[in-house]
Every structure is written in C-alpha cells, then in structure tokens.
Amino acid sequence: NIQPWCISRQLWWGHQIPAWYGPDGTIFVAMDEAEAAGQAVSHYGEPVALTRDEDVLDTWFSSALWPFSTLGWPERTPELERFYPTSVLVTGFDIIFFWVARMMMMGLRFMGDVPFYDVCIHGLVRDERGQKMSKSKGNVIDPLELIDKYGADALRLTILASTAQGQDIRFAEGRVQGYRNFATKLWNAARFCELQGCELDPGFDPHACRQIVNRWAVGKLAQTAARTRASLEDYRFNEAASALYHFTWDEFCDWYLELAKVQIAEGGERAEATRSVLGHVLDVVLRLLHPLTPFITETLWKTLTGGESLVISEWPKPSGAERDETAAARVEGLKKLVTEIRRFRSDQGLRPTQKVAGKVRGACCVDLVDQVPSVKALTRMTEPGDDFAVSASLEVGLPKGTVTVELDTSGTIDVVAERKRMTKDLAVAEKERAQCEGKLNNPAFTDKAPADVVAKIQARLAAANADIERLNARIAALPEAK
C-alpha cells in the first residue's frame, strides 16, 4: 500500500531512489532509466514510454518538522504552547546530521527557537561479537520473544546498564537472564520484608537510627540515591543502573537482610527499629529503580505502601543522612570477618550449611562485641559446649586489632579427603607459580611485553604465593587421621 510519492520523491540516506511510471501508472523503481526500461519490457512484453517524477523530496524533510508539525502547527495550539520546545531528544549517533541538525534548523526557522535543549546520543545495538544486527546475518534478536521469556523489566535494565556514552551496545541474551535474576532477587527481598511485617513509616527519621547496622544501611542508601540522581541528570543510565544493582544485590540483599534477620530475631526495640529501616530502604530502592524497571517496582511498591501508583509518587528527596564513618568502618570490619571465616570453613572442608561450635575472641578490641551474634549466625557457628576442643583456629586482622576464631571441627570433616583435596590445590598453585616465575625470569619476555602484561603476571605470581602459603598452613593444621 505504498503511495507513489513515498517512493519517487524521497532521498534515503542521501541517495536518490528514482521511480518511473508506465502508461497505466505502474511504478518501476530502479537505479537508472535503462534498468527501469528492462523492468517495463518484462512487465508489458514490449518497450513502452516511461515517465519519471521530476519532484524529489528529502526523506528527512518531514522528519525535520516533526517537533512542531505533530502539535498542530502552523496553528498556535495549546499543545504547541505546552510542549515546544521540549527538554531532551534521545537518538542514535548515526542520524545526527540527517535528523537532529535538520530539526534544529527547521525549529529556528519556523518557530524561532530550538526544539530541544539537550540531545542524549547513544550507540547502536550490536550482537555479542560486536557486529551490527542484520536479518541477512541472522543475528537479530526479537525483543518480544525476550520479553515473553525474561520479562520487560529485565530487558529494559539490560539495555540501560549497557548504554555507556560513546560506546555501542554489545547485546547478549545471557545478560538479560542475569537481570531477570536481579528482578527475582528484588522480589524475594520484598517478600521477606512483607513476611516480617515491615511497613513504610511516614514519620521515619534516618538520623534517629541507633544500631550500627541500621545506620550503615541508611548511609549506604543515601550515597546510592545521590549517585543515581546525579547519573540520571547527566544521562549516564549505565552508571545509575550499576549503582542500584550493586546496592540492591550486594549491600541490601546479601548483607543487610541477613544482618536484619538476626536483629529481628532478638525482638524488642531493636527488632522494631530494624523493621522501620527495612521499610524505608525498600521504599527508596523501589522509587529509584522505577524509571529502569517500572513493572515489578510498581507491584512491589503498592504492596508495601498501599499507595495508588508509584508512577505518580514523589521522586526520593535527599535524606541528609550523610555517610556515618563509624558505622561504615565497623560494618566493613564485620563483613571482612564473616568473609574470612566463611573461606576458612571452606578450606576446612565444611559445607556452607554445616554448623560447628566456635568461639570469637578479641571482638571487644575492634568494636564488634555487639555484633558477635551476627557473626555467628552468618557463619553457622553454634555455642560451644563443655566438650569443646579447638581443632582449627583463624586470626583475622582488622584496622583496630586482631580477632581470633576457634572452631571445633572434630567429627565434622573427612581429614583424609581434605588433605588430598588441599594437596591437589597446592600442586596447582605451585604449577602456576613456576609458570609465572619462568616468564618473569625470561628477559625475552620482560623486555618485549607491554608493562600492563608484565604487571598481570606479577599479580598472578603474588596470588599463587599467597595460595601456597595458605594451603601449606591449612595442611599443617589438619589433625592426624585416625
């Protein structure tokens, strides 16, 4: 149903696509008259006289009028008064000259003002190998299929997280799956808050938080909100997505929710305060994520607050809760201690869910004495009994001192199997060290290789040496097999 003028009067990307008319009005599109004449002979069975349209219109001419022609121009309509000029145009870099510049010129000529003040220029979406998507290559991805498979929010967040200024987007389905997992993580976090009776307290004051963990969470949230606002204002959508992804998954879900479980289990004032902080953090996170993932955040926010709709709610305002350096330092120490104990447990051959009796010594020297219950809960450590016997110990250095962790692993691990496993890992580390030393001791490599390559080999050597030292210590600490 293409009209003749759509074919014969347009320029496509600067190249004229001419058309000729036969005696009965049949259109023949060709690059030159000889080609069109050949098409006419095939159609009519004999040579005929062809007529070419003499009027050619730039295909971008009507597009250049779009900012105001769609609003009722040349009449001075209310829509024109309200929406011209607009604030921002989002477009790809490949049509800056064809479209953006023409809209600017037409706006200045007919309206006396530019059609927009900011232009957000993004890259092209390419496949995971960096090739431009093309039907002929078969590397085109149907967004509707991805939405059916992973959800619209996951697809939106994938695109936004990949939209770095000045770079094309390398699109891979695996990334959409990863952001679908993020949406699932957010859903589960909101479900936990709902089951714990966490509600949004309109009178919540972030400055009134007294518990170290709650103060840390509120401060981290304030930092994330500030970074998100600044990134969106600068059209750095990938940085906004990264900040929210990191906070939601790494800080909120992986750490704060686990620490909150311990505080809620204690009951009393600490539990109620933690529920209020959970409601506040979840509310702000959902508001910040809404422009990026509108569907899941709308559903979760309405469940949390009972509000009419998140899309018409206020954007989060700065809370004024500046970073609490004391709380941040203590929680970072707590996180390091828990991480080291978990790794130590793994080195000892303990399963992640396996509980063992243990003691934490020196917590009072590093301002973590009130967090010992959290440390034990997050590391599956039970209270020691009368028959407690130290079979494995760990020292963790923190900025203010050292914490010693003692575990009773008797009867919980297969000593023979663990010695065999760690001996195998030690052989791998020693092989890695030998390979790195061989390269670094070879002048032919060090003199010719780029500095960053040499630095990477040096880093690998340092890591191998650290692994060897750790494994030797673990093997020496294993009890004799009975």
PAZATI-293038 format. One record per residue (C-alpha): residue number from 1; residue in three letters; x, y, z. Coordinates in pm, whole numbers, plus 32768, in hexadecimal, padded with zeros to 4 digits. Layout:
! PAZATI-293038
voba | nukol | x | y | z
NUM | ALA | X | Y | Z .
...
This chain:
! PAZATI-293038
voba | nukol | x | y | z
1 | ASN | 8000 | 8000 | 8000 .
2 | ILE | 8127 | 80EC | 7FCD .
3 | GLN | 80B8 | 8229 | 7F1E .
4 | PRO | 817E | 828F | 7DE6 .
5 | TRP | 8201 | 83CF | 7E80 .
6 | CYS | 8297 | 8307 | 7FA1 .
7 | ILE | 8379 | 825A | 7EA7 .
8 | SER | 83BF | 8356 | 7D97 .
9 | ARG | 83F2 | 8493 | 7E5D .
10 | GLN | 84DB | 8426 | 7F71 .
11 | LEU | 864D | 841A | 7FBB .
12 | TRP | 86C0 | 82FC | 8098 .
13 | TRP | 87FF | 833F | 815D .
14 | GLY | 8861 | 843E | 8059 .
15 | HIS | 8830 | 8358 | 7F2B .
16 | GLN | 8714 | 8399 | 7E38 .
17 | ILE | 8631 | 826F | 7DF2 .
18 | PRO | 8584 | 82D2 | 7CAC .
19 | ALA | 8444 | 823E | 7C20 .
20 | TRP | 83AC | 8238 | 7AC6 .
21 | TYR | 823C | 821B | 7A65 .
22 | GLY | 81B2 | 8142 | 7951 .
23 | PRO | 808A | 81A1 | 7870 .
24 | ASP | 7F91 | 8107 | 7967 .
25 | GLY | 8039 | 819B | 7A9F .
26 | THR | 8106 | 8069 | 7AFD .
27 | ILE | 8239 | 80D1 | 7BC3 .
28 | PHE | 8396 | 8052 | 7B6E .
29 | VAL | 84A2 | 809B | 7C70 .
30 | ALA | 8607 | 8083 | 7BEF .
31 | MET | 875A | 8127 | 7C0F .
32 | ASP | 8755 | 81A8 | 7AA8 .
33 | GLU | 8669 | 81C9 | 7980 .
34 | ALA | 86FC | 809F | 78C3 .
35 | GLU | 86B2 | 7FB8 | 79E8 .
36 | ALA | 8550 | 8042 | 7A01 .
37 | ALA | 851E | 800C | 788A .
38 | GLY | 8586 | 7EA1 | 78B1 .
39 | GLN | 8488 | 7E75 | 79C8 .
40 | ALA | 837C | 7F0F | 78EB .
41 | VAL | 83C6 | 7E1F | 77CB .
42 | SER | 83A9 | 7CF9 | 78BA .
43 | HIS | 825D | 7D81 | 793A .
44 | TYR | 81B8 | 7DEF | 77F1 .
45 | GLY | 8263 | 7D03 | 7700 .
46 | GLU | 82D8 | 7E23 | 7624 .
47 | PRO | 838D | 7F71 | 7648 .
48 | VAL | 82B3 | 808D | 76C5 .
49 | ALA | 82E5 | 81FC | 7712 .
50 | LEU | 8337 | 823F | 7881 .
51 | THR | 8308 | 8383 | 793E .
52 | ARG | 83DC | 83E0 | 7A69 .
53 | ASP | 835D | 84BB | 7B85 .
54 | GLU | 8427 | 85FC | 7B82 .
55 | ASP | 83DB | 865D | 7CEB .
56 | VAL | 84C9 | 85C4 | 7DED .
57 | LEU | 849E | 8608 | 7F61 .
58 | ASP | 85A4 | 85C2 | 806E .
59 | THR | 8521 | 84A6 | 8147 .
60 | TRP | 8590 | 8568 | 827C .
61 | PHE | 84CE | 86A2 | 821D .
62 | SER | 8388 | 8637 | 82BE .
63 | SER | 844D | 85A0 | 83DF .
64 | ALA | 84F3 | 86F0 | 8417 .
65 | LEU | 8399 | 878B | 844C .
66 | TRP | 8331 | 867F | 8545 .
67 | PRO | 836D | 873E | 868F .
68 | PHE | 8260 | 883D | 8639 .
69 | SER | 8198 | 87B1 | 8513 .
70 | THR | 810E | 869F | 85F7 .
71 | LEU | 808E | 87A7 | 86EA .
72 | GLY | 7FA2 | 885A | 85F9 .
73 | TRP | 8094 | 894C | 8550 .
74 | PRO | 8069 | 8A3B | 84A0 .
75 | GLU | 7F48 | 8A82 | 858D .
76 | ARG | 7FAD | 8AFD | 86E8 .
77 | THR | 7F0B | 89DB | 87A0 .
78 | PRO | 7F13 | 89A5 | 891A .
79 | GLU | 7FE5 | 886E | 88DB .
80 | LEU | 80E3 | 8937 | 881B .
81 | GLU | 80F9 | 8A38 | 8930 .
82 | ARG | 811E | 8929 | 8A38 .
83 | PHE | 8212 | 8838 | 8994 .
84 | TYR | 82EF | 890F | 88B4 .
85 | PRO | 840C | 891E | 88F8 .
86 | THR | 843C | 87D9 | 89B4 .
87 | SER | 855D | 8784 | 8A9A .
88 | VAL | 861F | 8662 | 8A04 .
89 | LEU | 863B | 8593 | 88C7 .
90 | VAL | 86BE | 842F | 88DD .
91 | THR | 8751 | 83A8 | 879B .
92 | GLY | 8866 | 82DB | 86FF .
93 | PHE | 89A9 | 8379 | 8687 .
94 | ASP | 8970 | 8303 | 8520 .
95 | ILE | 885D | 8402 | 84D5 .
96 | ILE | 88E9 | 853C | 8577 .
97 | PHE | 891A | 85E4 | 8426 .
98 | PHE | 87E5 | 8555 | 837C .
99 | TRP | 86E7 | 8596 | 848A .
100 | VAL | 8767 | 8655 | 85B9 .
101 | ALA | 8809 | 8770 | 84F7 .
102 | ARG | 86DB | 8794 | 8412 .
103 | MET | 85EB | 87A9 | 8538 .
104 | MET | 86C3 | 88BA | 85CF .
105 | MET | 86C6 | 8981 | 848C .
106 | MET | 8550 | 895A | 8449 .
107 | GLY | 84FD | 89B2 | 85B1 .
108 | LEU | 85CA | 8AF1 | 85A1 .
109 | ARG | 8537 | 8B4A | 844E .
110 | PHE | 83C4 | 8B12 | 8490 .
111 | MET | 83A6 | 8B27 | 860C .
112 | GLY | 84BE | 8C14 | 8663 .
113 | ASP | 854A | 8B28 | 8769 .
114 | VAL | 8602 | 89DC | 8779 .
115 | PRO | 851E | 88A9 | 879E .
116 | PHE | 85E1 | 881C | 88C9 .
117 | TYR | 86FB | 8885 | 89AF .
118 | ASP | 87B1 | 873C | 89EB .
119 | VAL | 8800 | 8621 | 88FA .
120 | CYS | 884F | 84D0 | 8993 .
121 | ILE | 8910 | 840B | 888D .
122 | HIS | 8930 | 8294 | 88BF .
123 | GLY | 89E5 | 8187 | 87FC .
124 | LEU | 895D | 8077 | 871D .
125 | VAL | 88EA | 7F27 | 879D .
126 | ARG | 89D4 | 7E1A | 8719 .
127 | ASP | 89E7 | 7CA6 | 8755 .
128 | GLU | 8ACF | 7C0D | 8858 .
129 | ARG | 8BEA | 7BFD | 8755 .
130 | GLY | 8BCE | 7D71 | 870E .
131 | GLN | 8B2D | 7D45 | 85B7 .
132 | LYS | 8A0A | 7E1D | 854B .
133 | MET | 88C5 | 7D60 | 8562 .
134 | SER | 8843 | 7CFA | 840D .
135 | LYS | 872D | 7C15 | 8395 .
136 | SER | 880F | 7B8F | 8283 .
137 | LYS | 8911 | 7B29 | 8388 .
138 | GLY | 880A | 7A8F | 8466 .
139 | ASN | 888D | 7B3D | 859E .
140 | VAL | 8755 | 7C0E | 85E3 .
141 | ILE | 86AB | 7BD7 | 8732 .
142 | ASP | 8531 | 7C02 | 874B .
143 | PRO | 84ED | 7CD3 | 8883 .
144 | LEU | 838D | 7C46 | 88A5 .
145 | GLU | 841A | 7AE8 | 88C5 .
146 | LEU | 850B | 7B5E | 89D3 .
147 | ILE | 83EE | 7C0A | 8A8C .
148 | ASP | 8320 | 7ACC | 8A84 .
149 | LYS | 844B | 7A07 | 8B05 .
150 | TYR | 84E7 | 7AF2 | 8C06 .
151 | GLY | 83F7 | 7C14 | 8C3A .
152 | ALA | 83F5 | 7D7B | 8BC0 .
153 | ASP | 84AA | 7DFD | 8CF5 .
154 | ALA | 85D2 | 7D14 | 8CC0 .
155 | LEU | 85F1 | 7D82 | 8B54 .
156 | ARG | 85D7 | 7EF5 | 8BAD .
157 | LEU | 86DC | 7ED8 | 8CBD .
158 | THR | 87C7 | 7E19 | 8BD6 .
159 | ILE | 87B8 | 7F2B | 8ACF .
160 | LEU | 87DC | 8045 | 8BCB .
161 | ALA | 88FD | 7F9F | 8C82 .
162 | SER | 89AF | 7F74 | 8B33 .
163 | THR | 8977 | 80D8 | 8AB7 .
164 | ALA | 8AC7 | 817A | 8AFC .
165 | GLN | 8B03 | 82CB | 8A59 .
166 | GLY | 8BD6 | 82B6 | 8921 .
167 | GLN | 8BBB | 813B | 8904 .
168 | ASP | 8AE4 | 804B | 883E .
169 | ILE | 8A1A | 7F47 | 88FA .
170 | ARG | 8A8C | 7DDF | 88DF .
171 | PHE | 894D | 7D22 | 891E .
172 | ALA | 8943 | 7BB9 | 8994 .
173 | GLU | 881A | 7AF2 | 8A11 .
174 | GLY | 88E2 | 7A78 | 8B3B .
175 | ARG | 88EA | 7BD8 | 8BC9 .
176 | VAL | 876E | 7BEB | 8BBD .
177 | GLN | 8761 | 7AAA | 8C85 .
178 | GLY | 884C | 7B44 | 8D84 .
179 | TYR | 876C | 7C72 | 8DB4 .
180 | ARG | 863C | 7B8E | 8DCB .
181 | ASN | 86F1 | 7AF0 | 8EF1 .
182 | PHE | 8719 | 7C4D | 8F83 .
183 | ALA | 85A1 | 7C84 | 8F68 .
184 | THR | 8568 | 7B39 | 9019 .
185 | LYS | 865C | 7BA0 | 912B .
186 | LEU | 859F | 7CE7 | 915D .
187 | TRP | 8452 | 7C30 | 9167 .
188 | ASN | 84D0 | 7B3D | 9271 .
189 | ALA | 855C | 7C5C | 9341 .
190 | ALA | 840C | 7D0E | 9338 .
191 | ARG | 835D | 7BCA | 9391 .
192 | PHE | 843F | 7BA0 | 94C1 .
193 | CYS | 83F1 | 7D02 | 9534 .
194 | GLU | 827E | 7CC0 | 950B .
195 | LEU | 8290 | 7B7D | 95D6 .
196 | GLN | 834C | 7C35 | 96EA .
197 | GLY | 823B | 7D3B | 9701 .
198 | CYS | 8314 | 7E56 | 967A .
199 | GLU | 8245 | 7F83 | 9619 .
200 | LEU | 8296 | 80E1 | 95A8 .
201 | ASP | 8298 | 81CD | 96D0 .
202 | PRO | 823C | 832E | 9655 .
203 | GLY | 82EC | 83C2 | 9784 .
204 | PHE | 842E | 82FC | 9759 .
205 | ASP | 8562 | 83CB | 97AC .
206 | PRO | 86A8 | 833B | 9721 .
207 | HIS | 876D | 840D | 9818 .
208 | ALA | 86C4 | 835E | 993E .
209 | CYS | 875E | 8208 | 98F3 .
210 | ARG | 882F | 818C | 9A17 .
211 | GLN | 889B | 802D | 99B4 .
212 | ILE | 89E4 | 8021 | 98F5 .
213 | VAL | 895E | 7F3F | 97E1 .
214 | ASN | 882A | 801A | 97AB .
215 | ARG | 88FB | 8156 | 97A0 .
216 | TRP | 89DE | 80B3 | 969F .
217 | ALA | 88B6 | 804B | 95C5 .
218 | VAL | 8819 | 81A6 | 95CC .
219 | GLY | 8967 | 824A | 9576 .
220 | LYS | 89A7 | 8159 | 9456 .
221 | LEU | 884B | 819D | 93D2 .
222 | ALA | 8880 | 8315 | 93DD .
223 | GLN | 89C5 | 82F1 | 931A .
224 | THR | 891D | 8215 | 9215 .
225 | ALA | 87F9 | 8304 | 91EE .
226 | ALA | 88E4 | 842C | 91BB .
227 | ARG | 89B0 | 836F | 90B7 .
228 | THR | 8873 | 82FF | 9003 .
229 | ARG | 87E7 | 8460 | 8FF4 .
230 | ALA | 892E | 84ED | 8F6E .
231 | SER | 894E | 83D9 | 8E69 .
232 | LEU | 87EB | 8403 | 8DE7 .
233 | GLU | 8810 | 857C | 8DD4 .
234 | ASP | 8948 | 8548 | 8CFC .
235 | TYR | 889A | 843A | 8C2A .
236 | ARG | 8994 | 8336 | 8CA2 .
237 | PHE | 8892 | 8224 | 8CB7 .
238 | ASN | 8993 | 810E | 8CD6 .
239 | GLU | 8A2A | 81AF | 8E0C .
240 | ALA | 88D3 | 81D6 | 8EAB .
241 | ALA | 8884 | 8069 | 8E5F .
242 | SER | 89D6 | 7FFB | 8EE9 .
243 | ALA | 89AC | 80BC | 902E .
244 | LEU | 8851 | 8030 | 906D .
245 | TYR | 88B0 | 7ECE | 9007 .
246 | HIS | 89DF | 7ECB | 90EE .
247 | PHE | 8926 | 7F5A | 9218 .
248 | THR | 87EF | 7E83 | 91F0 .
249 | TRP | 88A0 | 7D3A | 91B9 .
250 | ASP | 89EB | 7D5A | 9273 .
251 | GLU | 899B | 7E41 | 9394 .
252 | PHE | 8824 | 7E26 | 93D1 .
253 | CYS | 87DA | 7CB9 | 937D .
254 | ASP | 8925 | 7C0B | 93C5 .
255 | TRP | 8980 | 7CC7 | 9501 .
256 | TYR | 8878 | 7DA3 | 959D .
257 | LEU | 875A | 7CAB | 9581 .
258 | GLU | 8830 | 7B9C | 9622 .
259 | LEU | 889B | 7C83 | 973A .
260 | ALA | 8736 | 7CFC | 9763 .
261 | LYS | 86BF | 7B97 | 979A .
262 | VAL | 879E | 7B80 | 98CE .
263 | GLN | 8722 | 7CCD | 9958 .
264 | ILE | 85B5 | 7C76 | 991A .
265 | ALA | 85E4 | 7B26 | 99C5 .
266 | GLU | 865B | 7BDB | 9AFF .
267 | GLY | 8507 | 7C84 | 9B1B .
268 | GLY | 84B9 | 7DC2 | 9BD9 .
269 | GLU | 851E | 7F21 | 9B77 .
270 | ARG | 863D | 7EAD | 9A99 .
271 | ALA | 854E | 7DD8 | 99C9 .
272 | GLU | 844F | 7EF0 | 999E .
273 | ALA | 855D | 7FE8 | 993A .
274 | THR | 85E5 | 7EF2 | 983B .
275 | ARG | 848B | 7EBC | 97A5 .
276 | SER | 8467 | 8034 | 9778 .
277 | VAL | 85BA | 804A | 96CC .
278 | LEU | 8564 | 7F26 | 95E8 .
279 | GLY | 8420 | 7FD1 | 9580 .
280 | HIS | 84D5 | 8119 | 9540 .
281 | VAL | 85F0 | 807B | 9478 .
282 | LEU | 8505 | 7FA9 | 93A4 .
283 | ASP | 8425 | 80D5 | 935D .
284 | VAL | 8546 | 81AD | 92E4 .
285 | VAL | 85E1 | 8093 | 9219 .
286 | LEU | 8497 | 8054 | 9165 .
287 | ARG | 846F | 81C8 | 9119 .
288 | LEU | 85D2 | 81E1 | 9090 .
289 | LEU | 85AD | 80A7 | 8FBF .
290 | HIS | 845A | 8108 | 8F32 .
291 | PRO | 84D6 | 81C2 | 8DFA .
292 | LEU | 85AE | 8094 | 8DA8 .
293 | THR | 84C5 | 7F76 | 8E0A .
294 | PRO | 8365 | 8008 | 8E1A .
295 | PHE | 828F | 7ECF | 8E29 .
296 | ILE | 831F | 7E0A | 8F4C .
297 | THR | 835D | 7F45 | 9019 .
298 | GLU | 81F5 | 7FB7 | 8FE7 .
299 | THR | 816E | 7E6D | 9069 .
300 | LEU | 825A | 7E56 | 9192 .
301 | TRP | 8233 | 7FC2 | 91F8 .
302 | LYS | 80B7 | 7FB1 | 91FC .
303 | THR | 80CE | 7E7A | 92D7 .
304 | LEU | 81C2 | 7F25 | 93C4 .
305 | THR | 8114 | 8075 | 93E2 .
306 | GLY | 7FAF | 8040 | 9372 .
307 | GLY | 7FDB | 8175 | 9299 .
308 | GLU | 7F1B | 81BA | 9159 .
309 | SER | 803E | 81A1 | 9067 .
310 | LEU | 81B5 | 81C8 | 9075 .
311 | VAL | 81BD | 827C | 8F28 .
312 | ILE | 810E | 83AD | 8FC0 .
313 | SER | 81C7 | 83A6 | 910C .
314 | GLU | 82DF | 8495 | 9164 .
315 | TRP | 8445 | 8456 | 90FC .
316 | PRO | 851D | 840E | 9231 .
317 | LYS | 85A2 | 854A | 92CD .
318 | PRO | 86FD | 855E | 9369 .
319 | SER | 86DB | 84DE | 94CD .
320 | GLY | 8804 | 859F | 9553 .
321 | ALA | 8881 | 845E | 95F2 .
322 | GLU | 89EE | 8488 | 95A4 .
323 | ARG | 8ADF | 8365 | 95AC .
324 | ASP | 8B17 | 82F2 | 9710 .
325 | GLU | 8C8C | 82AA | 9714 .
326 | THR | 8C7F | 81F2 | 985F .
327 | ALA | 8B62 | 8110 | 97F3 .
328 | ALA | 8C00 | 80D9 | 969C .
329 | ALA | 8D50 | 8074 | 9732 .
330 | ARG | 8CB5 | 7F85 | 982B .
331 | VAL | 8BD3 | 7EDB | 972C .
332 | GLU | 8CEF | 7EBC | 9632 .
333 | GLY | 8DB7 | 7E14 | 9747 .
334 | LEU | 8C90 | 7D30 | 978B .
335 | LYS | 8C74 | 7CD6 | 961A .
336 | LYS | 8DE7 | 7C8A | 9602 .
337 | LEU | 8DD9 | 7BAE | 9739 .
338 | VAL | 8CAE | 7AEA | 96B8 .
339 | THR | 8D4B | 7AC2 | 9560 .
340 | GLU | 8E92 | 7A41 | 95F1 .
341 | ILE | 8DE0 | 794B | 96D4 .
342 | ARG | 8D10 | 78C8 | 95B2 .
343 | ARG | 8E47 | 7894 | 94E3 .
344 | PHE | 8EF3 | 77EF | 960A .
345 | ARG | 8DCD | 7703 | 9635 .
346 | SER | 8DE1 | 76AA | 94C5 .
347 | ASP | 8F55 | 7666 | 94E5 .
348 | GLN | 8F07 | 757F | 9607 .
349 | GLY | 8E19 | 74B9 | 952D .
350 | LEU | 8CDB | 752C | 95D9 .
351 | ARG | 8B9D | 7547 | 950C .
352 | PRO | 8AFD | 76A4 | 94FB .
353 | THR | 89D1 | 7633 | 95CA .
354 | GLN | 8A95 | 755D | 96C2 .
355 | LYS | 8A91 | 75E0 | 9827 .
356 | VAL | 8BBF | 75C3 | 990B .
357 | ALA | 8C08 | 763E | 9A69 .
358 | GLY | 8CE8 | 776D | 9A7A .
359 | LYS | 8D69 | 7893 | 9B42 .
360 | VAL | 8DB9 | 79F9 | 9AD9 .
361 | ARG | 8ECC | 7A9B | 9BA7 .
362 | GLY | 8F3E | 7C04 | 9B97 .
363 | ALA | 8DF9 | 7C99 | 9B11 .
364 | CYS | 8DFA | 7D9C | 9C25 .
365 | CYS | 8F47 | 7E22 | 9BAA .
366 | VAL | 8EBE | 7E71 | 9A4F .
367 | ASP | 8D68 | 7F03 | 9AAF .
368 | LEU | 8CAC | 7DCB | 9A43 .
369 | VAL | 8C48 | 7D37 | 9B90 .
370 | ASP | 8AD7 | 7D8B | 9B53 .
371 | GLN | 8AEB | 7CE6 | 99FA .
372 | VAL | 8B68 | 7B92 | 9A70 .
373 | PRO | 8A06 | 7AFD | 9A55 .
374 | SER | 89FA | 7B6E | 98EA .
375 | VAL | 8B53 | 7AE1 | 98A4 .
376 | LYS | 8AEE | 7991 | 9932 .
377 | ALA | 89A0 | 798B | 987E .
378 | LEU | 8A3A | 79E0 | 972C .
379 | THR | 8B4F | 78DD | 9753 .
380 | ARG | 8A7D | 77BD | 97DC .
381 | MET | 8B35 | 77C4 | 9928 .
382 | THR | 8A8A | 772C | 9A58 .
383 | GLU | 8AD0 | 7765 | 9BC7 .
384 | PRO | 8BE5 | 7682 | 9C4D .
385 | GLY | 8B92 | 7574 | 9D49 .
386 | ASP | 8C5B | 74E2 | 9E6B .
387 | ASP | 8D0E | 73F5 | 9D7C .
388 | PHE | 8D83 | 7510 | 9C96 .
389 | ALA | 8EDF | 74CD | 9C0C .
390 | VAL | 8F93 | 75B9 | 9B1D .
391 | SER | 8FEC | 74FD | 99E1 .
392 | ALA | 900A | 7627 | 98F5 .
393 | SER | 9053 | 7795 | 9936 .
394 | LEU | 9061 | 78D0 | 9864 .
395 | GLU | 90E9 | 7A2C | 98A0 .
396 | VAL | 9048 | 7B4C | 97DF .
397 | GLY | 90FD | 7C99 | 97DB .
398 | LEU | 901A | 7DCB | 97E9 .
399 | PRO | 907C | 7F3C | 97F3 .
400 | LYS | 905C | 7F4F | 9970 .
401 | GLY | 90E5 | 7DFA | 99CB .
402 | THR | 90CE | 7C84 | 9997 .
403 | VAL | 8FA8 | 7B9B | 99CC .
404 | THR | 8FE8 | 7A2C | 9A14 .
405 | VAL | 8EE8 | 7927 | 99AC .
406 | GLU | 8EF9 | 77C8 | 9A41 .
407 | LEU | 8E30 | 76A6 | 99B2 .
408 | ASP | 8DF3 | 7546 | 9A27 .
409 | THR | 8DE8 | 747F | 98E3 .
410 | SER | 8E22 | 732D | 9981 .
411 | GLY | 8D46 | 7229 | 98E0 .
412 | THR | 8CC2 | 731C | 97DC .
413 | ILE | 8DBE | 72F0 | 96C1 .
414 | ASP | 8E6C | 71D5 | 960C .
415 | VAL | 8FD8 | 7223 | 965C .
416 | VAL | 9063 | 7138 | 9554 .
417 | ALA | 8F85 | 71C8 | 9441 .
418 | GLU | 8FD6 | 732E | 94A7 .
419 | ARG | 914B | 72EE | 94AD .
420 | LYS | 9131 | 7255 | 9352 .
421 | ARG | 9063 | 737A | 92CF .
422 | MET | 9149 | 7485 | 9359 .
423 | THR | 927E | 73CD | 92E0 .
424 | LYS | 91EA | 73D0 | 9183 .
425 | ASP | 91A0 | 7545 | 919E .
426 | LEU | 9303 | 757E | 921A .
427 | ALA | 9390 | 74D1 | 90E6 .
428 | VAL | 92C1 | 75B4 | 9005 .
429 | ALA | 933C | 76EB | 90BD .
430 | GLU | 94A7 | 7678 | 90A9 .
431 | LYS | 9482 | 763B | 8F32 .
432 | GLU | 93F3 | 779A | 8F07 .
433 | ARG | 9518 | 782B | 8FCC .
434 | ALA | 9615 | 7771 | 8EF6 .
435 | GLN | 9575 | 77EE | 8DB4 .
436 | CYS | 956F | 7957 | 8E2B .
437 | GLU | 96D5 | 794A | 8EA9 .
438 | GLY | 9743 | 78B2 | 8D5E .
439 | LYS | 96B2 | 79D8 | 8C9E .
440 | LEU | 9731 | 7AE3 | 8D8C .
441 | ASN | 9890 | 7A4E | 8D8C .
442 | ASN | 989A | 7A4C | 8C10 .
443 | PRO | 992C | 7B94 | 8B87 .
444 | ALA | 9895 | 7B49 | 8A33 .
445 | PHE | 973E | 7B6C | 8AD6 .
446 | THR | 9777 | 7C88 | 8BCD .
447 | ASP | 9831 | 7D63 | 8AD0 .
448 | LYS | 972B | 7D43 | 89BE .
449 | ALA | 95DF | 7D15 | 8A70 .
450 | PRO | 950C | 7E4C | 8ABD .
451 | ALA | 9520 | 7ECC | 8C20 .
452 | ASP | 93B7 | 7E72 | 8C6D .
453 | VAL | 93EF | 7D09 | 8BFD .
454 | VAL | 9523 | 7CEB | 8CDC .
455 | ALA | 945B | 7D80 | 8DFC .
456 | LYS | 934C | 7C7A | 8DCF .
457 | ILE | 944C | 7B60 | 8DDF .
458 | GLN | 94E0 | 7BFA | 8F19 .
459 | ALA | 9383 | 7C08 | 8FB4 .
460 | ARG | 9347 | 7A9C | 8F5A .
461 | LEU | 9493 | 7A3E | 8FFD .
462 | ALA | 9435 | 7AF8 | 913B .
463 | ALA | 92E2 | 7A49 | 9145 .
464 | ALA | 9385 | 78F5 | 9110 .
465 | ASN | 947C | 7934 | 922B .
466 | ALA | 935F | 7999 | 9311 .
467 | ASP | 929D | 785D | 92B7 .
468 | ILE | 93CE | 7784 | 92F7 .
469 | GLU | 940A | 7821 | 944C .
470 | ARG | 929C | 77FC | 94AB .
471 | LEU | 9280 | 7693 | 9437 .
472 | ASN | 93C1 | 762A | 94E6 .
473 | ALA | 933E | 76C1 | 9629 .
474 | ARG | 91EF | 7613 | 9602 .
475 | ILE | 928F | 74C2 | 95BB .
476 | ALA | 9374 | 74E6 | 96E9 .
477 | ALA | 9247 | 753B | 97C3 .
478 | LEU | 9182 | 7405 | 9761 .
479 | PRO | 9170 | 7303 | 9877 .
480 | GLU | 9206 | 71AF | 9841 .
481 | ALA | 9116 | 70B6 | 97A4 .
482 | LYS | 909B | 6FB0 | 9893 .
